[in-house]
Amino acid sequence: MPLSDGGYFPDPDSEYARWLNPEATTFESIDHYPCLVLLGEPGIGKSTAMDAACQYQDDKVKESRENVEILNLDLRSYGDANRLIQDLFESEIFKAWRSGSGLLVIFLDSYDECLLELKKLGQLLADQLKKYKSLIGRLHLRIACRTAVWPSFLGDELKKLYGDEAFGIYQLAPLRRIDVEEAAAQEGFD
């Protein structure tokens, strides 16, 4: 990614920067993907972005009053596959979705941190999700992971399950100069 604005990511909304990285986009413009993976370097703000995406989804649900449920799990504390299956696939929210007709949006943050304990996390998720292939049109999935440890195997499995057109994988960009200026102003710094 270009960092040509004095070490900052060029603002895609500026007059010329959109030509430096024409693929830069906002979460709102990629939210249409039923299966979305957000990658990024350590400390870049993946968890903050996932929280914002979850809040965005929650606001959309409240505004539209559609039959949508949200299940948000931070995987960093999971060291036991049974606990993960229980909290995700055997949760009351998941059971209600399975027997209902609405949409379920699952947010899985810290995939990479969970991998430290659950080495076969990708296979576990793929195997569990395959059980619901007939319902996959009503299941949206968002996963955040460090770029270097994202398993291409899981990406391939998710593409097979959701289809190429329904799967998106995006890299979280570094801060723009305007982001840093805004944060500094909010904290009272020059």
Beta strands, then each sheet from edge to edge (+ up, - down):
strand 1: 35-40
strand 2: 68-74
strand 3: 103-109
strand 4: 139-146
strand 5: 167-171
sheet 1: 2+ 3+ 4+ 1+ 5+
end
